[in-house]
Amino acid sequence: MPIARTGYIDESLRIHQGLYVLAAVIIADADADRHRQALRGLLYRRQLRLHWRDESTRRRSQLIAAACQLRHTGAVVIAAGVGPGRQERARRKCIERLLGELASRGIASVVFERRHKELDARDRAMIAALQRQQSLPAALHATWQPPAGEPLLWLPDIAAGAASLAETGYDTYWKELAAAFTLERFRLGLIPRQRKARASVVRRSTRAHFQPSKESGNHQCIRPTTPRPIDFGASGVTHSRDAADESVVLACPPRHGHPAGGRRSAALKVPAPRQSRRRARITPAAAVVARIQPEAMSRYASHCWMPWGL
């Protein structure tokens, strides 16, 4: 009859080195109570639990010596290249590998250190998904317990802490534990960015621009908008509608020194007014080129907008 054994699992993180370590210590159920009593005997007065991170160098040596005297085996999985914010992904990959190793050894029960309600729920969902995919046996039973209530969770904490230190180059502690553990390393791969497929949209420019006229060759100021009739009164400016781009074309008399065909055109294509609460601006250059009368300028500014530097 096979001996009933349970795996106790805990983690160790080294964010600056990009390491995530997950360790499992396998203990026979018949030896569990004796191991718990021995581990509680290592506590200081008013100390609730053993935690590798909080212990001094001398204290860590004592913990390693005590752990070597207990009968156990185990497995350690180390993920390298773990960037900030990717610890949970590294944990999922480590759990998948570690539970697969424990299942191959015939372990039917595992105990995780309790972290947070939501985080533990993620672990449960992942294990259930692996069992549905038949990556793990359906008989594998996982529970989550607080470390203060289960002293056997202190052993994987010691093993994970020693293994993480060994990865950084200080392997004094791990050398004493390495004989009882199997070690697996892997590098966390990069996730390619998933870009959303965007439909190709041809956008029409809404900014004023200059282009030569096909008829006269003069440069025209064009701003494609919805046309509206403009009444300039007796300002000497006529207007017409251009069906090509639905804008309004103003035919203005040429200014002295700037005849038709020059750099500054006497034929201006002025956009129709836009639906906006902001009051339109009219520039002095536009007033000079178009020769708009002062009394008509106020009415013109309320209807349309002219760009700077015509």
TAVENJO-V750393 format. One record per helix or strand of 2 or more residues. SS is the DSSP state (a for helix, b for strand). FROM is the first residue (numbers start at 1). TO is the last residue. If there is no record, write none. Layout:
((SS/FROM/TO) (SS/FROM/TO))
This chain:
((b/5/14) (b/19/28) (a/29/40) (a/52/54) (a/57/68) (b/73/80) (a/87/104) (b/109/113) (a/117/132) (b/141/145) (a/153/167) (a/172/180) (b/181/187) (b/209/212) (b/219/222) (b/238/242) (b/247/251) (b/267/270) (a/284/290) (a/294/301))
